Amino acid sequence: MDDLSKLLFFLLLTISITTALPDKPGSGQINSNSVLVALLDSHYTELAELVEKALLLQTLEEAVGQHNITIFAPRNDALEKNLDPEFKSFLLQPKNLKSLQSLLMFHILPKRITSPQFSSAVVSHRTLSNHHLHFTNGKVNSAEITKPDDLTRPDGIIHGIERLLIPRSVQEDFNRRRSLRSIAAVLPEGAPEVDPRTHRLKKKPEPIPAGAPPILPVYDAMSPGPSLAPAPAPGPGGPRHHFNGEAQVKDFIHTLLHYGGYNEMADILVNLTSLATEMGRLVSEGYVLTVLAPNDEAMAKLTTDQLSEPGAPEQIVYYHIIPEYQTEESMYNSVRRFGKVRYDSLRFPHKVEAQEADGSVKFGHGDGSAYLFDPDIYTDGRISVQGIDGVLFPDEKTPVEKKTAAPVVKKAPKPRRGKLMEVACTMLGSQFSTCQ
């Protein structure tokens, strides 16, 4: 924020100072010792500028006049480095004013919360945007509280945090607008092909309606095997590329980063493997996917031996991708109705087992199980991302059932008798041993 903007913001705040009644509670007016003035004259001026652009000054003045407030503010450098430029442009568009207001009010509590009140247990508090913030182990919604009790004033307190907090409604609105821009109205068609034997045009296949499920099973559409090479450059689209799979995969990876606590999974998809490109190609072909994403705490428990094998990261992630579109509600209804449910995974032929446990969905069994921890992190109708608190591994030691064949009892063959002997036995009866 430049000096002119800072001066204008300060003037807007000091208009009410000249007429303020300093000891009258609930007057909706602030004084020079207010937490809003402290927010301006600090290293959180970028957040203050967003408050001004969101037209929230009067709303915050009324909140300060009625009760104490708590502000969780990211530093200026955190907003400049970590905020996606495309997402920031979305927030600053006039038509997205409500999204910007919801995001900023998501950082403010209508009560005073000091650092001694932070505990290791999970505690939730309602914000001015009617969403809830979750506190545990010095974190708020998985964001580290870097400067607790940074600025304290009689009418409020400011805590410094490492990044911007983004409510799910704002993230979904951003993803929805990006998906609407990427939808193509006209399906591209390939060039005609000539049969080299007859030198005639090949007969065109029956047209596939837009949005129809693909003909091939997902395993036939996948690449021959996991590759350790970097992701290839995108090629031209085929006749059925009516979904922009790459943009949708990019959206859900950005959602993982904004959501917090899933950086390791996003890093594997983007930097260590070519799985993001593979998933984007499958979605472009019309396939649907459900990703069971282990959080950072679960990924940190992986040993070096589990990751040292060639292609191990791909195999781990393939086992966490279900070729179906499942939400938290659909999976929970399935396990409640059928008990144990086995979902196919992209790591053929292994399946992911799910069952109901403690009011949630539990995947796997024994020590290698994981619970549905963060439901519906990303759902766009093609890709569903569900956060889990463990890394799943297939049961490699399941014995193959072998059918034991019944013992074959060999019967002694009867001696063959000629035609003359048959006639003799018929005439003379059983007087000879050979006729018996």
C-alpha positions as CSV (number, residue, x, y, z in Angstrom):
1,M,0.0,0.0,0.0
2,D,1.5,3.4,-1.0
3,D,1.5,6.5,1.2
4,L,-1.5,8.0,-0.5
5,S,-3.7,5.0,0.0
6,K,-2.5,4.7,3.6
7,L,-3.4,8.3,4.2
8,L,-6.9,7.9,2.7
9,F,-7.5,4.8,4.8
10,F,-6.4,6.5,7.9
11,L,-8.7,9.5,7.2
12,L,-11.7,7.1,6.8
13,L,-10.9,5.7,10.2
14,T,-10.4,9.0,11.9
15,I,-13.7,10.5,10.7
16,S,-15.4,8.8,13.6
17,I,-12.6,9.7,16.0
18,T,-13.6,13.4,16.0
19,T,-17.1,12.6,17.2
20,A,-16.3,9.5,19.3
21,L,-17.6,9.1,22.8
22,P,-14.6,7.2,24.2
23,D,-16.4,5.5,27.1
24,K,-19.7,4.8,25.5
25,P,-19.9,1.1,24.6
26,G,-21.8,-0.1,21.5
27,S,-21.6,3.3,19.8
28,G,-20.0,1.8,16.6
29,Q,-17.2,4.4,16.7
30,I,-13.5,3.9,17.2
31,N,-10.6,5.9,18.6
32,S,-6.9,6.2,17.8
33,N,-6.1,3.2,20.1
34,S,-8.3,0.9,18.0
35,V,-7.2,-2.4,16.6
36,L,-8.2,-1.2,13.2
37,V,-5.8,1.7,13.3
38,A,-3.1,-0.7,14.5
39,L,-3.8,-3.0,11.5
40,L,-3.0,-0.1,9.2
41,D,0.2,1.0,10.8
42,S,1.8,-2.5,10.8
43,H,3.3,-5.1,8.5
44,Y,-0.3,-6.2,7.6
45,T,-1.1,-3.3,5.3
46,E,-1.8,-5.6,2.4
47,L,-4.7,-7.1,4.4
48,A,-5.9,-3.6,5.3
49,E,-5.9,-2.6,1.6
50,L,-8.1,-5.6,0.8
51,V,-10.5,-4.6,3.6
52,E,-10.8,-1.1,2.1
53,K,-11.5,-2.6,-1.4
54,A,-14.1,-4.9,0.1
55,L,-16.0,-1.9,1.5
56,L,-15.9,-3.5,5.0
57,L,-14.7,-0.5,7.0
58,Q,-18.2,0.4,8.4
59,T,-18.9,-3.3,9.2
60,L,-15.7,-3.6,11.1
61,E,-16.3,-0.4,13.0
62,E,-19.7,-1.6,14.1
63,A,-18.1,-5.0,15.2
64,V,-15.4,-3.1,17.2
65,G,-18.1,-0.9,18.8
66,Q,-20.2,-3.9,19.9
67,H,-17.5,-6.3,21.2
68,N,-13.8,-7.2,21.1
69,I,-12.5,-8.9,17.9
70,T,-9.7,-11.2,17.0
71,I,-8.0,-10.8,13.6
72,F,-5.7,-13.5,12.0
73,A,-3.6,-11.6,9.6
74,P,-1.0,-12.9,7.1
75,R,2.1,-10.7,6.7
76,N,2.6,-8.6,3.5
77,D,5.4,-10.9,2.2
78,A,3.2,-14.0,2.7
79,L,0.4,-12.5,0.6
80,E,2.9,-11.4,-2.1
81,K,4.7,-14.7,-2.4
82,N,2.1,-17.4,-1.6
83,L,-1.1,-16.0,-3.1
84,D,-1.9,-17.3,-6.6
85,P,-2.0,-14.3,-9.0
86,E,-5.0,-15.7,-10.8
87,F,-6.8,-16.2,-7.5
88,K,-5.9,-12.6,-6.4
89,S,-7.2,-11.3,-9.7
90,F,-10.5,-13.2,-9.1
91,L,-10.9,-11.6,-5.7
92,L,-10.3,-8.0,-7.0
93,Q,-12.9,-8.2,-9.7
94,P,-16.0,-6.1,-8.8
95,K,-18.4,-8.9,-9.6
96,N,-16.7,-11.1,-7.0
97,L,-17.1,-8.6,-4.1
98,K,-19.1,-11.0,-2.0
99,S,-16.3,-13.6,-2.3
100,L,-13.7,-11.1,-1.2
101,Q,-15.9,-10.0,1.8
102,S,-16.5,-13.6,2.8
103,L,-12.7,-14.4,2.7
104,L,-11.8,-11.3,4.8
105,M,-14.6,-11.9,7.4
106,F,-13.3,-15.5,7.6
107,H,-10.2,-14.1,9.3
108,I,-12.1,-12.2,12.1
109,L,-13.7,-13.6,15.3
110,P,-16.4,-11.6,17.2
111,K,-14.6,-12.3,20.5
112,R,-11.1,-11.9,22.0
113,I,-8.9,-15.0,21.8
114,T,-5.4,-14.7,23.3
115,S,-2.5,-17.2,22.9
116,P,-3.0,-18.8,26.3
117,Q,-6.4,-19.9,25.1
118,F,-4.8,-22.0,22.3
119,S,-4.7,-25.6,23.3
120,S,-3.7,-29.0,21.8
121,A,-7.4,-30.0,21.6
122,V,-9.4,-29.2,18.5
123,V,-11.6,-26.1,19.2
124,S,-13.9,-24.3,16.8
125,H,-15.0,-20.7,16.8
126,R,-17.5,-19.0,14.5
127,T,-16.2,-16.1,12.4
128,L,-17.9,-12.9,11.1
129,S,-18.6,-14.8,7.8
130,N,-20.6,-17.5,9.7
131,H,-17.9,-20.1,9.0
132,H,-15.9,-21.9,11.6
133,L,-12.1,-21.8,12.3
134,H,-10.5,-24.8,13.8
135,F,-7.7,-24.4,16.3
136,T,-5.2,-27.2,17.3
137,N,-1.5,-27.3,18.3
138,G,-0.9,-23.6,17.6
139,K,-2.5,-23.7,14.2
140,V,-5.7,-22.3,12.7
141,N,-7.1,-24.3,9.8
142,S,-3.7,-26.0,9.4
143,A,-2.0,-22.5,9.1
144,E,0.8,-21.8,11.6
145,I,0.3,-18.9,14.0
146,T,3.7,-17.3,13.6
147,K,3.1,-14.1,15.7
148,P,0.7,-14.8,18.5
149,D,-0.5,-11.7,20.3
150,D,1.4,-9.5,17.8
151,L,-0.8,-6.4,18.3
152,T,-3.1,-6.0,21.4
153,R,-5.5,-3.2,21.8
154,P,-8.4,-2.6,24.2
155,D,-11.0,-3.5,21.5
156,G,-9.2,-6.3,19.8
157,I,-6.1,-8.4,19.2
158,I,-4.1,-9.4,16.0
159,H,-2.3,-12.7,15.5
160,G,0.1,-13.2,12.6
161,I,-0.3,-16.3,10.5
162,E,1.8,-17.8,7.7
163,R,-0.7,-17.6,4.9
164,L,-4.2,-16.5,3.8
165,L,-7.2,-18.6,5.0
166,I,-9.6,-19.5,2.2
167,P,-13.1,-20.7,3.1
168,R,-14.4,-23.6,1.0
169,S,-17.3,-21.6,-0.5
170,V,-14.8,-19.0,-2.0
171,Q,-12.6,-21.7,-3.3
172,E,-15.5,-23.5,-4.9
173,D,-16.7,-20.3,-6.5
174,F,-13.3,-19.7,-8.0
175,N,-13.1,-23.2,-9.4
176,R,-16.6,-23.0,-10.8
177,R,-15.8,-19.8,-12.7
178,R,-12.6,-21.3,-14.1
179,S,-14.4,-24.4,-15.2
180,L,-17.1,-22.4,-17.0
181,R,-14.4,-20.5,-18.9
182,S,-12.7,-23.7,-20.1
183,I,-15.8,-25.5,-21.5
184,A,-15.7,-25.6,-25.3
185,A,-19.0,-25.4,-27.3
186,V,-17.7,-27.2,-30.4
187,L,-16.1,-30.6,-30.3
188,P,-13.1,-30.9,-32.5
189,E,-13.1,-33.7,-35.2
190,G,-10.1,-35.6,-36.5
191,A,-9.0,-35.6,-40.2
192,P,-10.4,-38.4,-42.4
193,E,-8.4,-41.6,-42.6
194,V,-7.7,-43.7,-45.7
195,D,-7.6,-47.5,-45.6
196,P,-4.2,-48.4,-47.2
197,R,-5.6,-51.7,-48.6
198,T,-8.7,-50.4,-50.4
199,H,-7.5,-46.8,-50.8
200,R,-11.0,-45.7,-49.6
201,L,-12.0,-43.6,-46.7
202,K,-12.5,-45.5,-43.5
203,K,-16.0,-45.7,-42.2
204,K,-16.6,-43.2,-39.5
205,P,-17.6,-44.6,-36.1
206,E,-20.9,-43.8,-34.6
207,P,-20.9,-40.3,-33.1
208,I,-20.4,-40.2,-29.3
209,P,-22.6,-37.6,-27.5
210,A,-20.9,-35.0,-25.5
211,G,-20.5,-36.1,-21.8
212,A,-21.1,-39.8,-22.5
213,P,-19.0,-42.2,-20.6
214,P,-16.0,-43.6,-22.5
215,I,-16.2,-46.9,-24.2
216,L,-12.9,-48.4,-23.1
217,P,-12.4,-49.3,-19.4
218,V,-10.1,-47.0,-17.5
219,Y,-7.3,-49.6,-17.4
220,D,-7.1,-49.7,-21.2
221,A,-7.0,-45.9,-21.4
222,M,-4.1,-45.6,-19.0
223,S,-0.5,-45.4,-20.1
224,P,1.4,-48.8,-20.3
225,G,3.0,-48.2,-17.0
226,P,4.2,-45.6,-14.5
227,S,7.1,-43.5,-15.9
228,L,9.8,-41.8,-14.0
229,A,10.4,-39.4,-16.8
230,P,9.2,-35.8,-16.6
231,A,5.7,-35.0,-17.8
232,P,5.5,-34.6,-21.6
233,A,4.2,-31.5,-23.3
234,P,0.5,-31.6,-24.0
235,G,-0.4,-32.7,-27.5
236,P,-3.4,-31.8,-29.7
237,G,-6.8,-32.9,-28.5
238,G,-8.7,-35.9,-29.9
239,P,-12.3,-36.2,-31.0
240,R,-13.6,-36.8,-27.5
241,H,-11.7,-34.2,-25.6
242,H,-14.8,-32.3,-24.4
243,F,-13.4,-31.9,-20.9
244,N,-10.4,-29.8,-20.0
245,G,-8.9,-32.4,-17.8
246,E,-5.6,-30.5,-17.3
247,A,-7.4,-27.4,-15.9
248,Q,-9.5,-29.5,-13.6
249,V,-6.5,-31.4,-12.2
250,K,-4.7,-28.0,-11.8
251,D,-7.7,-26.7,-9.9
252,F,-7.8,-29.6,-7.4
253,I,-4.0,-29.4,-6.8
254,H,-4.3,-25.7,-6.1
255,T,-7.2,-26.5,-3.8
256,L,-5.0,-29.0,-1.9
257,L,-2.4,-26.2,-1.5
258,H,-4.9,-23.6,-0.4
259,Y,-6.6,-26.1,2.0
260,G,-3.4,-26.8,3.8
261,G,-2.0,-30.0,5.2
262,Y,-1.7,-31.8,1.8
263,N,1.5,-30.3,0.4
264,E,3.3,-33.6,0.1
265,M,0.6,-35.2,-2.0
266,A,0.5,-32.1,-4.3
267,D,4.3,-32.3,-4.5
268,I,4.3,-35.9,-5.6
269,L,1.6,-35.2,-8.3
270,V,3.4,-32.2,-9.7
271,N,7.2,-32.6,-9.3
272,L,8.0,-36.3,-8.6
273,T,5.8,-38.1,-11.2
274,S,3.8,-37.5,-14.4
275,L,0.6,-38.6,-12.7
276,A,-1.0,-35.1,-13.0
277,T,-0.7,-35.3,-16.8
278,E,-2.0,-38.8,-16.8
279,M,-5.0,-37.8,-14.7
280,G,-5.7,-34.8,-16.8
281,R,-5.7,-37.0,-20.0
282,L,-8.1,-39.5,-18.4
283,V,-10.5,-36.7,-17.4
284,S,-10.3,-35.2,-20.8
285,E,-11.4,-38.6,-22.2
286,G,-14.5,-38.5,-20.0
287,Y,-13.4,-40.7,-17.1
288,V,-14.2,-39.8,-13.5
289,L,-11.8,-40.2,-10.6
290,T,-11.9,-40.1,-6.8
291,V,-8.6,-39.3,-5.1
292,L,-8.0,-40.5,-1.5
293,A,-5.3,-37.9,-0.5
294,P,-3.2,-38.7,2.6
295,N,-2.3,-35.6,4.7
296,D,1.2,-34.4,5.4
297,E,1.4,-36.2,8.8
298,A,0.6,-39.5,7.1
299,M,3.1,-39.0,4.3
300,A,5.8,-38.1,6.8
301,K,5.5,-41.6,8.2
302,L,6.6,-43.3,5.0
303,T,10.0,-44.9,5.3
304,T,12.9,-44.7,2.8
305,D,12.5,-48.4,1.9
306,Q,8.9,-47.7,0.9
307,L,9.9,-44.9,-1.5
308,S,13.2,-46.2,-2.8
309,E,11.8,-48.8,-5.2
310,P,11.6,-47.6,-8.8
311,G,8.1,-46.3,-9.5
312,A,7.1,-46.5,-5.8
313,P,5.5,-43.1,-5.6
314,E,3.4,-43.8,-8.7
315,Q,2.3,-47.2,-7.3
316,I,1.3,-45.6,-3.9
317,V,-0.7,-42.9,-5.6
318,Y,-2.4,-45.3,-8.1
319,Y,-3.7,-47.3,-5.1
320,H,-5.3,-44.1,-3.8
321,I,-7.2,-43.3,-7.0
322,I,-10.7,-44.9,-7.5
323,P,-12.1,-44.9,-11.1
324,E,-15.5,-43.8,-9.8
325,Y,-17.0,-40.4,-8.7
326,Q,-17.6,-40.8,-5.0
327,T,-18.4,-38.1,-2.4
328,E,-18.3,-38.4,1.4
329,E,-22.1,-38.8,1.5
330,S,-22.2,-41.6,-1.2
331,M,-19.3,-43.6,0.4
332,Y,-20.8,-43.3,3.9
333,N,-24.3,-44.4,2.6
334,S,-22.7,-47.4,0.9
335,V,-20.8,-48.6,3.9
336,R,-23.8,-48.1,6.2
337,R,-26.0,-50.1,3.8
338,F,-23.6,-52.9,2.7
339,G,-21.1,-53.1,5.5
340,K,-17.8,-53.6,3.7
341,V,-17.4,-52.2,0.2
342,R,-14.5,-52.8,-2.1
343,Y,-13.6,-50.1,-4.6
344,D,-11.5,-50.7,-7.7
345,S,-8.2,-48.7,-7.8
346,L,-5.9,-47.8,-10.7
347,R,-3.4,-50.2,-9.2
348,F,-5.0,-53.2,-10.9
349,P,-6.1,-55.7,-9.6
350,H,-5.9,-54.4,-6.1
351,K,-9.0,-53.0,-4.5
352,V,-9.5,-50.5,-1.6
353,E,-11.7,-51.9,1.2
354,A,-14.0,-49.5,3.0
355,Q,-16.3,-49.9,6.0
356,E,-18.2,-47.8,8.6
357,A,-16.3,-47.0,11.8
358,D,-16.9,-44.4,14.5
359,G,-19.4,-42.5,12.4
360,S,-17.0,-42.2,9.5
361,V,-15.6,-44.2,6.6
362,K,-12.6,-46.3,7.3
363,F,-10.3,-47.6,4.5
364,G,-8.0,-50.6,4.7
365,H,-7.7,-52.8,7.7
366,G,-5.4,-53.4,10.7
367,D,-2.5,-51.1,11.2
368,G,-2.6,-49.9,7.6
369,S,-6.1,-48.4,7.9
370,A,-7.0,-44.7,7.4
371,Y,-10.1,-42.7,8.2
372,L,-11.9,-40.1,6.0
373,F,-10.5,-37.0,7.7
374,D,-11.3,-34.0,5.5
375,P,-14.4,-34.8,3.4
376,D,-15.1,-33.3,0.0
377,I,-11.9,-31.1,-0.3
378,Y,-12.7,-30.8,-4.0
379,T,-15.7,-31.9,-6.0
380,D,-16.4,-30.7,-9.5
381,G,-18.5,-33.6,-11.0
382,R,-15.4,-35.2,-12.6
383,I,-12.8,-35.3,-9.8
384,S,-13.5,-35.8,-6.1
385,V,-10.7,-35.4,-3.5
386,Q,-11.2,-36.9,-0.1
387,G,-8.6,-36.3,2.7
388,I,-7.5,-39.3,4.7
389,D,-5.2,-39.6,7.8
390,G,-3.1,-42.5,6.6
391,V,-1.3,-44.0,3.6
392,L,-3.0,-47.2,2.3
393,F,-1.1,-50.2,1.0
394,P,-2.6,-53.3,-0.7
395,D,-2.6,-56.6,1.1
396,E,0.2,-58.4,-0.9
397,K,0.1,-61.5,1.3
398,T,-3.4,-62.6,0.5
399,P,-3.2,-66.3,-0.2
400,V,-4.6,-67.5,-3.6
401,E,-7.3,-70.0,-3.0
402,K,-6.6,-73.3,-4.8
403,K,-9.3,-75.8,-5.4
404,T,-8.1,-79.2,-4.2
405,A,-9.1,-81.8,-6.8
406,A,-10.7,-85.0,-5.6
407,P,-8.4,-88.0,-5.7
408,V,-8.9,-90.0,-8.9
409,V,-9.6,-93.7,-8.3
410,K,-8.5,-95.8,-11.1
411,K,-10.7,-98.7,-11.9
412,A,-9.2,-101.9,-13.2
413,P,-10.3,-102.3,-16.8
414,K,-12.5,-105.3,-17.6
415,P,-10.9,-107.8,-20.0
416,R,-12.2,-107.5,-23.4
417,R,-13.9,-110.6,-24.9
418,G,-14.2,-111.4,-28.5
419,K,-17.5,-112.0,-30.3
420,L,-17.0,-115.9,-30.3
421,M,-16.4,-115.9,-26.5
422,E,-19.6,-113.8,-26.0
423,V,-21.7,-116.4,-27.9
424,A,-20.0,-119.3,-25.9
425,C,-20.7,-117.6,-22.6
426,T,-24.3,-117.1,-23.6
427,M,-24.8,-120.8,-24.5
428,L,-22.8,-122.4,-21.7
429,G,-23.6,-119.9,-18.9
430,S,-21.0,-119.1,-16.3
431,Q,-19.2,-122.4,-16.2
432,F,-15.9,-120.7,-17.2
433,S,-14.1,-118.1,-15.1
434,T,-13.6,-115.9,-18.2
435,C,-17.4,-115.6,-18.5
436,Q,-17.8,-114.1,-15.0
